[in-house]
Amino acid sequence: MPPPPIPPGPASGPAAAGPNKLLIALIAVGGVLLLSIVAIVFLLIGQNSAGGGIGAQGDPTPVVTETPETPVAEPTEEPVDEEPETSGTGGGGGGQAPVDTTVRFTSFTYDAKVYCDPTGEAELKAQPKISWSSANAVKVYWTPSNREANAENGYRIPASGNQNDMSASKGPGERYEFPCNHRQTFDTTITLVGADGKKVSKTVTFTDANWGVGGDDDED
C-alpha cells in the first residue's frame, strides 16, 4: 500500500511575505491618521481656550495711539515794504503789478449848488465847496473858467486840498467865492501836470440855487 500523503507545511517565499507587508503598510497609514486627528483636536482645544480667556476678561481694552502734536511756528514780524516791488520784465508772470506812475486824480468831490443871498447884502459871498487829491502831479493849477488851468490864467495850488487852498492861492485877503448876484453859474477847472508834461483836468459848473429869487440879479 502506498504511503500516506505528507500534509503541507507553512507557506514560505513571496506568497507568505506579501500579507505581512500589507499589514505593516496599513498600520503605518493608521498611525499617521491617528496623529493627524490628535493634532487637530489639540488645535481646536487651544483656540477654544484662547477665546474663553478673552471672554472671561470682558471686552478688550482699545489700543489708543497718541499722535504727537505738530508744533505751530510762531509768526515773526517782518518789515513791510512801503512800495511794492516790480518785475524786471514787466510782462512776466509771478511778479507784482507795476506801480502806476501816471498823473491822475484820486478823488474829486464838490457840491454843484451854492446859495447866494438874493438881497446882495451878505457880508461874504457864497463859497463853492470843492476838494481834490491827486497822484504823481508835480504842479497843480486852478482857473475860474472851463479852460485848462496853467500859470498864466490860474493859480498854483497843492496836489491835494479844498476851497480854502484855492482862497490862499489868490493871496492875502483874497477869497475863492461865487460871483453872487452877477452870474447864475460859475466854472472852476483844476489841472494836474505830471513829470512828463502830461496834463489831466477836471471842470465843475456851480449854480446859484437862489438865482432870480430877489429880483436884483443881473447877468454879465
C-alpha positions as CSV (number, residue, x, y, z in Angstrom):
1,M,0.0,0.0,0.0
2,P,1.2,3.4,-0.8
3,P,2.4,5.7,2.0
4,P,0.0,8.4,3.3
5,P,0.3,11.9,1.8
6,I,2.5,14.3,3.7
7,P,0.4,17.4,4.9
8,P,1.6,20.7,3.5
9,G,3.8,22.9,5.8
10,P,3.5,26.6,6.4
11,A,3.7,28.8,3.4
12,S,7.0,30.3,2.6
13,G,8.5,32.5,0.0
14,P,7.0,35.5,-1.8
15,A,3.4,34.3,-1.2
16,A,3.9,34.3,2.6
17,A,5.7,37.7,2.7
18,G,3.0,39.6,0.8
19,P,0.3,39.7,3.6
20,N,2.9,40.8,6.2
21,K,4.0,43.9,4.2
22,L,0.4,44.9,3.5
23,L,-0.4,44.7,7.2
24,I,2.6,46.9,8.1
25,A,1.6,49.5,5.5
26,L,-2.0,49.6,6.9
27,I,-0.7,50.0,10.4
28,A,1.6,52.9,9.3
29,V,-1.2,54.7,7.5
30,G,-3.5,54.3,10.5
31,G,-0.8,55.7,12.7
32,V,-0.4,58.8,10.5
33,L,-4.2,59.3,10.5
34,L,-4.3,59.0,14.3
35,L,-1.5,61.6,14.7
36,S,-3.4,64.0,12.4
37,I,-6.6,63.6,14.3
38,V,-4.8,64.2,17.6
39,A,-3.1,67.3,16.3
40,I,-6.5,68.7,15.0
41,V,-8.1,68.1,18.4
42,F,-5.3,69.9,20.3
43,L,-5.5,72.8,17.8
44,L,-9.3,73.2,18.4
45,I,-8.8,72.9,22.2
46,G,-6.2,75.7,22.0
47,Q,-8.4,78.0,20.0
48,N,-11.4,77.5,22.4
49,S,-9.1,78.1,25.4
50,A,-7.9,81.4,23.9
51,G,-11.5,82.6,23.1
52,G,-12.7,81.7,26.5
53,G,-9.9,83.6,28.2
54,I,-10.8,86.8,26.3
55,G,-14.5,86.4,27.1
56,A,-13.7,85.9,30.8
57,Q,-11.8,89.1,31.0
58,G,-14.5,91.2,29.4
59,D,-14.3,93.5,26.3
60,P,-10.7,94.0,25.1
61,T,-9.3,97.4,26.0
62,P,-9.0,99.6,22.9
63,V,-5.5,100.5,22.0
64,V,-5.1,104.3,21.9
65,T,-2.4,105.6,19.6
66,E,-1.2,109.0,20.6
67,T,-0.3,111.3,17.8
68,P,2.3,113.9,18.7
69,E,1.1,117.4,18.2
70,T,2.7,119.3,15.4
71,P,4.4,122.4,16.7
72,V,3.0,125.6,15.3
73,A,5.5,128.1,14.2
74,E,5.1,131.5,15.9
75,P,4.6,134.4,13.5
76,T,7.5,136.6,13.1
77,E,7.3,140.3,12.4
78,E,8.8,141.3,9.1
79,P,9.3,144.8,7.8
80,V,6.7,145.8,5.3
81,D,7.9,147.5,2.2
82,E,6.2,150.8,1.6
83,E,6.2,150.3,-2.1
84,P,5.6,147.0,-3.9
85,E,8.4,145.6,-5.9
86,T,8.0,145.5,-9.7
87,S,9.2,142.8,-12.0
88,G,12.1,143.5,-14.3
89,T,10.4,142.2,-17.4
90,G,7.1,144.0,-16.9
91,G,5.0,141.3,-18.6
92,G,6.3,138.2,-16.9
93,G,4.1,136.1,-14.7
94,G,4.6,135.8,-11.0
95,G,5.8,139.3,-10.4
96,Q,3.8,142.0,-8.6
97,A,1.9,144.6,-10.6
98,P,3.9,147.6,-11.6
99,V,3.4,150.9,-9.8
100,D,1.1,153.3,-11.5
101,T,3.2,156.4,-12.2
102,T,0.5,158.2,-14.3
103,V,-0.7,161.6,-13.2
104,R,-4.3,161.3,-12.1
105,F,-7.0,162.4,-9.7
106,T,-7.5,160.0,-6.8
107,S,-10.6,162.0,-5.6
108,F,-12.6,165.0,-6.8
109,T,-15.7,166.0,-4.9
110,Y,-17.9,169.1,-4.9
111,D,-21.4,170.5,-4.2
112,A,-22.7,171.9,-7.5
113,K,-25.2,174.2,-5.8
114,V,-24.4,177.4,-3.9
115,Y,-26.9,179.6,-2.1
116,C,-26.2,183.3,-2.6
117,D,-28.0,186.0,-0.6
118,P,-30.6,187.3,-3.1
119,T,-30.6,190.7,-1.5
120,G,-26.9,191.1,-2.1
121,E,-26.4,192.4,1.5
122,A,-24.4,189.5,2.9
123,E,-21.0,190.3,4.2
124,L,-19.4,187.4,2.4
125,K,-20.5,185.9,-0.9
126,A,-21.3,182.1,-1.0
127,Q,-18.2,179.9,-1.4
128,P,-18.4,176.8,-3.5
129,K,-17.5,173.5,-1.8
130,I,-14.8,171.5,-3.6
131,S,-12.0,169.2,-2.7
132,W,-9.5,167.0,-4.6
133,S,-6.5,164.7,-4.2
134,S,-4.0,163.5,-6.9
135,A,-1.2,161.2,-7.6
136,N,2.1,161.9,-9.4
137,A,1.4,165.5,-10.0
138,V,4.4,167.9,-9.9
139,K,2.2,171.0,-10.4
140,V,-1.5,171.8,-9.9
141,Y,-3.4,174.9,-11.0
142,W,-7.0,176.1,-10.9
143,T,-8.7,178.7,-13.0
144,P,-12.2,180.3,-12.7
145,S,-13.2,179.1,-16.2
146,N,-13.9,175.9,-18.2
147,R,-10.4,176.0,-19.8
148,E,-7.3,174.1,-18.9
149,A,-5.6,175.9,-16.0
150,N,-2.0,177.0,-16.1
151,A,0.4,179.6,-14.6
152,E,-0.9,182.3,-17.0
153,N,-4.6,182.0,-16.4
154,G,-4.8,180.5,-13.0
155,Y,-3.3,179.9,-9.6
156,R,-1.0,177.3,-8.1
157,I,-2.5,175.0,-5.5
158,P,-1.4,171.9,-3.6
159,A,-1.7,168.4,-5.1
160,S,-4.5,167.8,-2.5
161,G,-6.7,170.4,-1.0
162,N,-10.1,172.2,-0.9
163,Q,-11.7,175.6,-1.4
164,N,-9.6,177.1,1.4
165,D,-6.4,176.3,-0.5
166,M,-7.9,178.0,-3.5
167,S,-8.5,181.1,-1.5
168,A,-4.9,181.1,-0.2
169,S,-3.6,180.8,-3.7
170,K,-5.1,184.2,-4.6
171,G,-3.0,185.9,-2.0
172,P,-3.6,187.6,1.4
173,G,-7.1,189.0,1.9
174,E,-8.4,187.3,-1.3
175,R,-11.2,184.6,-1.3
176,Y,-12.4,181.9,-3.6
177,E,-16.1,182.7,-3.9
178,F,-19.1,182.6,-6.2
179,P,-19.9,185.8,-8.1
180,C,-23.3,186.2,-6.4
181,N,-26.0,188.5,-7.9
182,H,-24.0,188.8,-11.1
183,R,-24.0,185.3,-12.6
184,Q,-26.2,182.2,-12.3
185,T,-23.3,179.8,-12.9
186,F,-19.6,179.7,-12.1
187,D,-17.0,177.4,-13.7
188,T,-13.9,176.1,-11.9
189,T,-11.2,173.9,-13.6
190,I,-8.3,172.1,-11.8
191,T,-5.4,170.8,-13.9
192,L,-2.7,168.4,-12.9
193,V,0.7,168.4,-14.5
194,G,2.9,165.3,-14.5
195,A,6.7,165.0,-14.5
196,D,6.5,164.0,-18.2
197,G,4.4,167.1,-19.0
198,K,1.1,165.3,-19.4
199,K,-1.9,167.1,-18.1
200,V,-5.3,166.0,-16.6
201,S,-8.1,168.4,-16.0
202,K,-11.5,168.3,-14.3
203,T,-14.1,171.1,-14.6
204,V,-17.2,171.7,-12.4
205,T,-20.0,174.2,-13.0
206,F,-21.5,175.7,-9.8
207,T,-25.1,177.1,-9.9
208,D,-26.7,179.7,-7.6
209,A,-29.9,177.9,-6.3
210,N,-31.3,181.4,-5.4
211,W,-30.8,183.0,-8.7
212,G,-33.8,185.2,-9.6
213,V,-35.4,185.0,-6.2
214,G,-34.5,188.5,-5.1
215,G,-35.1,190.3,-8.4
216,D,-31.8,192.2,-8.2
217,D,-29.7,189.7,-10.1
218,D,-28.1,190.8,-13.3
219,E,-26.4,188.6,-16.0
220,D,-23.0,189.9,-17.1
